[in-house]
Amino acid sequence: MTTLSLRNISKKFGDTEVINDFNADIDAGEFLVLLGASGSGKSTLLRIIAGLTEATSGDVVFDNLRVNRQSPRERDIAFVFQSYALYPHLNVKENIGFPLVLDKFKAWHHIPGINMLARRIFAKSRDVVEKVDSVATMLGLDDYAKRKPGGLSGGQRQRVALARALVRDPSMFLLDEPLSNLDAKLRTELRTEIVRLHELTGKTFVYVTHDQVEAMTMATQVAILHNGVVQQHATPQEIFEHPANTYVARFIGSPPMNLMKATVTDGMLRVGKVQFAAPAWLADGKVTFGLRPEHMTISSDGVGPGLPGKVRRIEDLGADTLIGVLPDPDLDLDAWDLNQDELIWVRQDHQTRLMMGDSCLVSLNPDFASYFDKETGHNLAMVKELV
């Protein structure tokens, strides 16, 4: 197993900086997910780790060894591409075994007339056949062994790509959005497959995606990037429960965290018409109050403290229901400026009797609230810990 350290990694393409001073330490056997929107720099960072792209500055370190000048082969990594990158003229087992044959063949490739014969002999050698058969069985590819990529589904092709990476027994696996071309059902199946492979191999995995579901369900560590800058690097649960800033709060969750303008005065926090005791460490002044949809409740009777509004969206998901509420404009919550959405979203674990256009009252549970600096967007609880 290999540890990975990324030290002050920056990358520019001309005058455009796509990665800015990235730092991370990944323990051996971790499953790190690089998560971000398109253009955030995550795929470029993965290619820098692999040696396919050179960093403008900074160091890539494997097991305390600086590898900046090593080729991808010398780094002993396996790279799984979004586009599968299978050889169309080779069948499944030939594609899987190709890296092993290439390792054996490299001493013969320069001899005219013998290179083709040598490749065929190496492909049938006992150790190659045994490794290929073992990996093909592990990934359920035996029934498709003689098919070429053109005769496979997207999920089958991705399994072949995973098998080809696995057969070499590399020190680290790098995966660049490997599930993005698959339908929802296949993505779920392959997520489970990749997590199982991680557990079986115990190797370090670095996985790039823009899909937060993949990140939250697969990773042991998540690094969220935005415009080439790390916003937060932590466990999935830590990121969900304690987002480092308002960008992370709005990026993670579906729907994401609701953000609202709030004011702290003499130890009391006011959100719209709702008032409750503020945390003792929270200073007087204006803050941004954040609460996830599952920590709000909604009623039609208008009894008790809450935020009045009208139901504008109802999304019945079967097991639970999402309700979008347009808050009373007199509350002055700055919902649109903070959320790029005029609605406050509530999640309830059953169907609702509310109808579109109904008046309602949204109640808040401050026990699960996050508080952000009004100007910088930083999580004030984390800033307090650093002081």
C-alpha positions in Angstrom: 0.0 0.0 0.0 1.2 3.5 -0.9 0.8 6.8 1.0 0.3 9.9 -1.2 1.2 13.5 -0.3 0.5 16.5 -2.6 2.5 19.5 -1.5 1.7 23.0 -2.8 0.5 21.7 -6.2 -0.3 24.5 -8.7 -1.0 24.2 -12.4 -1.4 27.0 -15.0 -2.4 26.7 -18.7 -1.0 30.0 -20.0 -2.3 32.7 -17.7 -5.2 30.5 -16.4 -4.6 28.9 -13.1 -6.6 25.7 -12.7 -5.1 24.4 -9.5 -3.9 26.8 -6.7 -1.6 25.5 -4.0 -3.3 22.2 -3.3 -2.1 20.3 -0.2 -3.2 16.9 1.0 -1.9 13.8 2.8 -3.6 10.5 2.0 -2.9 7.5 4.1 -2.2 4.1 2.6 -5.5 2.2 1.8 -7.7 5.4 1.8 -10.4 6.0 -0.8 -10.0 9.7 -1.6 -12.7 11.3 -3.8 -11.9 14.6 -5.6 -15.3 16.2 -5.9 -16.2 19.3 -7.8 -18.1 20.9 -10.6 -16.9 20.9 -14.2 -13.8 23.0 -14.6 -12.8 22.8 -10.9 -9.4 21.2 -11.6 -10.1 17.7 -10.3 -9.2 15.8 -13.5 -6.1 17.9 -14.0 -5.0 17.1 -10.4 -5.5 13.3 -11.1 -3.4 13.5 -14.2 -0.7 15.2 -12.2 -0.7 12.4 -9.7 -0.5 9.9 -12.5 2.4 11.7 -14.2 0.3 12.4 -17.4 0.4 16.2 -16.7 3.3 18.1 -15.2 2.5 20.5 -12.3 3.6 24.1 -12.7 4.9 23.9 -9.1 4.7 21.6 -6.1 5.6 18.0 -5.3 3.9 14.7 -5.7 5.2 12.2 -3.1 4.6 8.5 -2.9 5.8 6.8 0.3 8.0 9.8 1.2 9.6 9.6 -2.3 9.3 12.6 -4.6 8.1 11.3 -8.0 7.8 14.5 -10.1 10.2 13.2 -12.7 9.0 9.6 -12.8 6.9 8.4 -15.7 3.4 6.9 -15.2 4.8 3.4 -15.5 7.6 4.1 -12.9 5.0 5.3 -10.5 3.3 1.9 -10.5 -0.3 3.3 -10.8 -3.3 2.1 -12.7 -5.5 4.7 -14.4 -9.1 4.0 -15.3 -10.4 6.4 -17.9 -13.9 7.9 -18.3 -14.0 6.6 -21.9 -12.9 3.0 -21.0 -9.9 3.2 -23.4 -10.2 -0.4 -24.5 -8.5 -1.8 -27.6 -11.3 -2.5 -30.2 -9.5 -5.3 -32.0 -8.9 -7.3 -28.8 -11.4 -9.4 -26.9 -12.2 -9.1 -23.2 -9.4 -11.3 -21.9 -6.9 -9.9 -24.4 -7.7 -6.4 -23.2 -7.4 -7.5 -19.5 -4.1 -9.2 -20.1 -2.6 -6.5 -22.3 -0.6 -4.8 -19.5 1.0 -8.1 -18.4 1.9 -9.0 -22.0 3.4 -5.5 -22.5 5.6 -5.9 -19.4 7.0 -9.2 -20.8 7.2 -7.9 -24.4 9.2 -4.7 -23.8 12.5 -6.6 -24.2 11.4 -8.0 -27.6 9.6 -5.1 -29.3 12.6 -3.9 -31.3 13.4 -7.2 -33.0 11.7 -7.3 -36.5 9.6 -10.3 -37.3 9.6 -11.7 -33.8 7.5 -9.1 -31.9 4.1 -10.4 -33.0 5.0 -14.0 -32.3 6.4 -13.0 -28.9 3.2 -11.2 -27.9 1.1 -14.3 -28.8 3.4 -16.5 -26.8 3.4 -14.2 -23.7 -0.5 -13.9 -23.9 -0.7 -17.7 -23.5 1.9 -18.0 -20.7 0.6 -19.7 -17.6 1.1 -16.8 -15.2 -0.7 -14.3 -17.5 -3.6 -16.7 -18.2 -4.1 -17.4 -14.5 -4.1 -13.7 -13.5 -6.5 -12.8 -16.3 -8.8 -15.7 -15.5 -8.9 -14.8 -11.8 -9.6 -11.1 -12.4 -12.3 -11.8 -15.1 -14.0 -14.2 -12.7 -13.9 -11.6 -9.8 -15.6 -9.0 -12.0 -18.1 -11.4 -13.6 -16.7 -11.3 -17.1 -16.3 -15.0 -17.8 -19.4 -15.1 -20.0 -18.1 -12.3 -22.2 -14.5 -13.4 -22.4 -14.4 -13.8 -26.2 -16.4 -10.7 -27.0 -14.7 -7.5 -28.4 -15.6 -4.1 -26.9 -18.1 -3.4 -29.7 -20.3 -6.2 -28.4 -20.4 -5.1 -24.8 -22.7 -2.8 -22.9 -21.3 0.3 -21.2 -21.3 -1.4 -17.8 -19.5 -4.4 -19.2 -16.8 -2.2 -20.8 -16.2 -0.4 -17.6 -15.8 -3.8 -15.8 -13.2 -4.7 -18.4 -11.4 -1.4 -17.8 -11.4 -2.1 -14.0 -10.1 -5.6 -14.6 -7.3 -4.4 -16.8 -6.3 -2.0 -14.0 -6.6 -4.7 -11.3 -4.6 -7.4 -13.1 -1.3 -5.5 -12.8 -1.6 -5.3 -9.0 -0.5 -1.6 -8.9 0.3 0.3 -5.8 -2.5 2.9 -6.4 -5.6 3.1 -8.4 -6.6 6.4 -10.1 -10.1 6.6 -11.6 -11.4 9.6 -13.7 -15.2 9.8 -13.6 -15.5 6.1 -14.6 -19.3 5.9 -14.1 -20.4 9.1 -15.8 -21.4 7.4 -19.1 -23.6 4.8 -17.4 -27.3 4.9 -16.6 -28.5 5.2 -13.0 -28.9 1.5 -12.3 -25.5 0.6 -13.7 -23.9 3.4 -11.7 -25.3 1.9 -8.5 -24.0 -1.5 -9.4 -20.5 -0.3 -10.4 -20.3 1.8 -7.2 -20.8 -1.3 -5.2 -18.2 -3.1 -7.3 -15.5 -0.5 -7.0 -16.0 -0.3 -3.2 -15.7 -4.1 -3.0 -12.5 -4.0 -5.0 -11.1 -1.3 -2.7 -11.9 -3.5 0.3 -10.4 -6.6 -1.4 -7.2 -5.0 -2.5 -6.6 -2.6 0.4 -4.9 -0.3 -2.0 -5.0 3.5 -2.2 -7.8 4.8 -4.5 -8.1 8.3 -5.9 -11.4 8.9 -7.6 -12.6 11.9 -9.6 -16.3 12.7 -9.9 -18.8 15.6 -10.1 -21.5 13.3 -8.5 -21.9 13.9 -4.8 -23.8 10.6 -4.4 -20.7 8.7 -5.5 -18.5 10.8 -3.2 -20.7 10.3 -0.1 -21.2 6.6 -0.6 -17.8 5.5 -1.7 -15.1 7.7 -0.1 -13.3 7.5 3.2 -12.1 11.0 2.5 -13.5 13.7 0.2 -11.7 16.8 -1.1 -14.1 19.4 -2.6 -12.6 21.7 -5.2 -13.9 25.0 -6.6 -11.9 27.0 -9.2 -8.8 25.0 -8.4 -8.9 25.7 -4.6 -9.7 23.1 -1.9 -12.8 24.1 -0.1 -12.8 21.2 2.4 -11.0 17.9 2.9 -12.6 15.6 5.4 -14.8 12.5 5.8 -18.1 12.5 4.0 -20.1 12.7 7.3 -18.0 15.7 8.5 -18.5 17.5 5.2 -22.3 16.9 5.4 -22.7 17.9 9.0 -20.1 20.6 9.3 -19.5 22.3 5.9 -16.4 24.5 5.9 -18.2 27.4 4.1 -21.3 28.3 2.3 -20.1 26.9 -1.0 -19.7 23.4 0.5 -23.1 23.8 2.3 -24.8 24.5 -1.0 -22.8 22.0 -3.0 -23.5 19.0 -0.8 -27.0 17.7 -0.3 -30.0 17.3 -2.5 -31.6 19.7 -1.9 -28.7 21.5 -0.3 -28.6 23.4 3.0 -31.0 26.3 3.3 -29.1 29.6 4.0 -30.9 32.5 5.6 -29.9 36.0 6.9 -29.9 36.1 10.7 -28.9 38.5 13.5 -27.4 37.8 16.9 -28.2 40.3 19.7 -27.4 39.8 23.4 -27.1 36.1 23.0 -30.3 35.7 21.0 -30.4 34.7 17.4 -33.2 36.0 15.1 -34.1 34.4 11.8 -37.2 36.1 10.3 -39.7 36.1 13.1 -38.1 33.1 14.9 -35.9 33.8 17.9 -33.9 31.4 20.0 -30.7 31.2 22.1 -27.5 31.5 20.1 -24.5 29.4 20.9 -22.4 31.0 23.6 -19.4 31.5 21.3 -21.4 33.3 18.6 -20.7 37.1 18.8 -23.4 39.8 18.2 -23.9 40.9 14.6 -25.2 39.6 11.3 -24.5 36.0 10.3 -25.7 33.5 7.7 -27.8 30.7 9.3 -27.8 27.3 7.7 -30.1 24.4 8.2 -30.6 21.2 6.1 -34.1 20.4 4.8 -34.4 17.3 7.1 -34.0 19.5 10.1 -37.1 21.6 9.3 -40.7 20.7 9.8 -43.8 22.1 8.0 -47.4 22.5 9.2 -50.5 24.2 7.9 -52.0 25.2 11.2 -49.7 28.2 11.7 -49.3 27.5 15.4 -46.0 28.2 17.2 -42.8 29.9 16.2 -41.8 29.5 12.5 -41.4 31.1 9.1 -44.7 31.7 7.3 -44.9 31.1 3.6 -46.7 29.4 0.8 -46.1 26.0 -0.8 -44.7 26.4 -4.3 -43.3 22.9 -5.1 -44.1 19.4 -4.0 -41.8 16.5 -5.0 -43.1 13.1 -3.9 -40.1 10.7 -3.9 -42.0 7.8 -2.4 -40.1 7.2 0.8 -40.1 11.0 1.6 -41.4 14.3 0.2 -39.6 17.5 -0.7 -41.6 20.7 -0.2 -40.5 24.0 -1.6 -41.8 27.0 0.4 -41.8 30.6 -0.7 -41.2 32.5 2.5 -43.1 35.7 3.3 -41.1 38.6 1.8 -41.5 40.6 5.0 -39.1 38.1 6.7 -36.2 39.5 4.7 -34.2 36.2 4.6 -32.1 37.0 1.5 -33.0 33.5 0.3 -32.3 34.3 -3.4 -29.0 36.0 -2.8 -27.7 33.2 -0.5 -29.2 30.2 -2.3 -29.8 31.2 -5.9 -33.2 29.8 -5.1 -36.2 31.7 -3.8 -37.6 28.7 -2.0 -36.8 27.1 1.4 -36.8 23.3 1.1 -38.2 21.0 3.7 -37.8 17.2 3.7 -40.4 15.0 5.5 -40.3 11.3 5.7 -43.9 10.7 4.5 -46.4 12.1 2.1 -47.8 15.5 2.7 -51.4 16.7 2.8 -50.4 20.2 1.8 -51.3 21.4 -1.7 -49.7 23.8 -4.0 -50.5 27.4 -2.9 -51.4 26.5 0.7 -50.2 28.8 3.5 -47.8 27.0 5.9 -45.4 27.5 8.7 -41.8 26.2 8.6 -40.3 25.4 12.0 -36.5 25.3 12.6 -34.4 23.0 14.7 -31.4 25.1 15.8 -29.7 22.0 17.4 -28.5 21.1 13.8 -27.8 24.6 12.6 -24.5 25.9 11.0 -23.4 29.5 11.3 -21.4 31.3 8.6 -19.6 34.6 8.4 -21.8 37.0 6.5 -18.9 38.4 4.4 -16.4 35.4 3.9 -18.9 32.5 4.1 -16.6 30.6 6.4 -18.1 28.3 9.1 -17.8 30.3 12.3 -17.5 27.2 14.5 -14.4 26.1 12.5 -12.9 29.6 12.6 -13.4 29.6 16.4 -11.5 26.3 16.7 -8.6 27.8 14.8 -8.3 30.9 17.0 
